[in-house]
Amino acid sequence: MATLDEPLRKVLGDKTANALKKGLDLHTVGDLLHHYPRRYAHRGELTQLSGLQDGEHVTVMAEVVKVQGRSLTRSPGYVLEITVTDGTGELKLSFFGRKGSYRPEKELSPGTRGLFAGKISTYVPRSGRTVRQLTHPQYKVVHEKGAEEAAQEWADEIIPIYPSAKSLPIEAISTSVETVLDQLDLPDDPMPDALLRRRHLTGLREAYEGIHRPRTWDELGRAKARLKWDEAFVVQVALAQRRVAAAALPAKPRPPSFEGIQSEFDARLPFELTKGQRQVGDEIAADLAEHHPMHRLLQGDVGSGKTVVALRAMLQVVDGGGQAALLAPTEVLAQQHYRSITGMLGDLAQAGQIGGAEHATRVALLTGSQGAKARKEALLEAASGAAGIVVGTHALLQETVQFADLGLVVVDEQHRFGVEQRDALREKVDGGRPHVLVMTATPIPRTVAMTVFGDLETSVLGQLPAGRSQIQTHVVPPEKPAFLARTWERIKEEAVNGRQVYIVCPRIGEQEGDEGDAVVAEEGERRSPLGIMEVLPKLEELLDGLRIGVLHGKLHPDEKDAVMRRFTARELDVLLATTVIEVGVDVPNATVMVIMDADRFGVSQLHQLRGRVGRGSLHGLCLLVTDAAPGSKARERLDAVASTTDGFRLSRLDLEQRREGDVLGAAQAGRSSSLRLLTLQRDEDVIRDAREEATALVAADPDLSDHPGLATVLASLLDEERADFLEKA
């Protein structure tokens, strides 16, 4: 008998176990049983061979009608050609090798039915008739029952088709699973009996049987429901335990003050806060008054007024005797935030200075490129507490940076920072944790996942402040060259009317692998992404007479600042840049954003970039220039961005295309996940119900002492690395 943690070599032998380890990274019986079929074939349903396309990856079911071997004329090799049919067309299977070395004809004799998987290719022999073929296909023989009375049973059988590797045929995986299931020895079900009855879930043994060798589609459905539940519930138990632990962590409460800097700031605002800004502000204010740390996501579309909301929260902490740190991903954005905050506060940011308000604080800026004198002054203001607000880049994370009483950490554009980096700031608080507010326009897939799992409190700003304009977005496709010509004309028209334009490229273009966060090409050979240096000469010709400035990350900080100041002062008509302008750049007179090779960027980046226009009363226009073909995934992504300005909706598209990564670990989107069947797009109801059950169970049994089986499953899922990640996340 074999338990779930039994090494596969003890059950299957060294040869098969090594193949499963090398090909699929499967080591134990549990690993193999959780390698679920990617789909199921119905034996009585033959795939239409007549519709197969060249280059298509397929798995077909067909019957062998002809087996023929021949020697190759130009080499000593041998080819075995097997013709199969499904009644609608024929397909040739070709196996190359030395005669006698490989004998699939022993298994694939005429009359044999089987599953055949591979990539379709075509060739035209002398007869002139196009032949479709699979070269060295993976295959699984489907054995006849023989008895006439078993014909219906044979036709109705459900055949699992597993994800496989190049050196690992589907048949080998199926046989291995059968062997393991026959020897499986399961302990007591880790799920409480009462929960299984309440949720109408099948037992674990039945679930493994039902997903790997289902007798009916209903049985398969019940198996999937149970295994999805297990994935959701175990993750929710881990998160529930973390919430209990987080609630026990101390944080200094910072209740609102009605006679401090925040009240004075509110009274001076030259505009009225939107209903959404007031509501979100109240949610944050209540969190800051608690004795345990806030962990809240502030999501709002570009231009929705997140900065004002965050500033009011920072002032509440300052009024409570603490300090706030604003962590920005780039120097351009940090400087922008510094100028914006000091500008909004006016004399409220001039504590101890002539002309400073009665209730005032100081704002310090700390970046990596500062001179020694400015850096020393900023460090002193942070350490002494003179600066109530400290704005900075990654430089804030260095060990030399100390705070007198750090009460709030605001992270702008959380997708630019890793968990380790965000955690570094929290470690600067003695005997407790600071409150944390994370801001973003388009949450990364994992953040969407954590909001769905209920492990991240979320505030949403869905209303644009008065005076802000909507942004129109259009795709400029390769099949309509007139659209691109019109793009350059539109830029000239904007300049004539005194407006300004951004043009963004994926990289600088000085050398391969330089700056740029562009998405890699999806499939096939493609040209290199466009760079600023190769586009600039063409723009000087196309936009003759316009004043063009260049901005990228390799410029000296003083040069970057000078270029941005010139653009802000309207001394430039066009700013040609990389993604350094992605966040925070605020020039209300800029009305058009042209993104070259737009398909090379991610959804979040595109949404952030277009947010640089339409920042005032003037309408914004974003043009996504691409050579992606209609119907491609890249084109679908661009069409989706053009169709909506809803950041959460776009994040869900990102989630659908890239997956959420490992919810419990450091793997980012698209990499290995602890979720195999569960998907956030389709199973939110399962996740919600699992959270309800897990919260109640952990409240009654925090350390799972009454549920040892569940504790064992959780321990196997939550290794030291994932546990450490959760602690920091």
Salt bridges, closest charged atoms under 4 A:
ASP25 OD1 - HIS27 NE2 2.80
GLU45 OE2 - HIS42 ND1 3.40
GLU63 OE1 - ARG113 NE 3.78
GLU81 OE2 - ARG70 NH2 2.97
GLU105 OE2 - ARG103 NE 2.33
GLU153 OE2 - LYS145 NZ 3.62
ASP156 OD1 - HIS42 NE2 3.96
GLU157 OE1 - ARG43 NH1 2.84
GLU178 OE1 - ARG213 NH1 2.62
ASP182 OD1 - ARG213 NH2 2.96
ASP189 OD1 - ARG226 NH2 2.78
GLU209 OE2 - ARG205 NH2 3.07
GLU209 OE1 - ARG213 NE 2.67
GLU219 OE1 - ARG215 NE 3.18
ASP230 OD1 - ARG226 NE 2.66
GLU264 OE2 - ARG268 NE 3.10
ASP266 OD1 - ARG312 NE 2.89
GLU272 OE2 - ARG278 NH1 3.84
GLU283 OE1 - ARG296 NH1 3.57
ASP287 OD2 - ARG296 NE 2.70
ASP301 OD1 - HIS607 NE2 3.41
ASP347 OD1 - ARG268 NH1 2.38
GLU381 OE2 - ARG362 NH2 2.60
ASP405 OD2 - LYS252 NZ 3.49
ASP405 OD1 - ARG254 NH2 2.87
ASP412 OD2 - HIS337 NE2 2.63
GLU413 OE1 - HIS415 ND1 3.52
GLU420 OE1 - LYS728 NZ 2.92
ASP423 OD1 - ARG426 NH2 3.45
ASP455 OD2 - ARG242 NH2 3.11
ASP455 OD1 - ARG243 NH1 3.32
GLU479 OE2 - ARG635 NH2 2.55
GLU489 OE1 - ARG486 NH1 3.52
GLU493 OE2 - ARG486 NH1 2.77
GLU494 OE2 - ARG490 NE 2.99
GLU512 OE2 - ARG507 NH2 3.72
GLU522 OE2 - ARG637 NH1 3.05
GLU534 OE2 - ARG507 NH2 3.64
ASP558 OD2 - HIS556 ND1 3.81
ASP561 OD1 - ARG339 NH1 3.25
ASP561 OD2 - ARG565 NE 3.08
GLU571 OE1 - ARG566 NE 3.59
ASP573 OD1 - ARG547 NH2 3.03
GLU582 OE2 - HIS415 NE2 3.32
GLU582 OE1 - ARG416 NH2 2.60
ASP586 OD1 - ARG615 NE 2.94
ASP597 OD1 - ARG527 NH2 2.60
ASP599 OD2 - ARG526 NH2 2.47
ASP599 OD2 - ARG600 NE 3.70
ASP627 OD1 - ARG526 NH2 3.37
ASP627 OD2 - ARG527 NH2 3.28
ASP654 OD1 - ARG658 NE 2.96
GLU660 OE2 - ARG659 NH2 3.28
ASP662 OD2 - ARG722 NH2 2.60
ASP683 OD1 - LYS228 NZ 3.17
GLU684 OE2 - ARG652 NH2 2.89
ASP689 OD2 - ARG199 NH1 3.56
ASP689 OD1 - ARG688 NE 3.99
GLU692 OE2 - ARG199 NH2 3.86
GLU693 OE1 - ARG198 NH2 2.80
GLU693 OE2 - ARG199 NE 2.99
ASP701 OD2 - HIS707 ND1 2.83
ASP724 OD2 - LYS728 NZ 3.33
GLU727 OE2 - ARG433 NH2 3.45
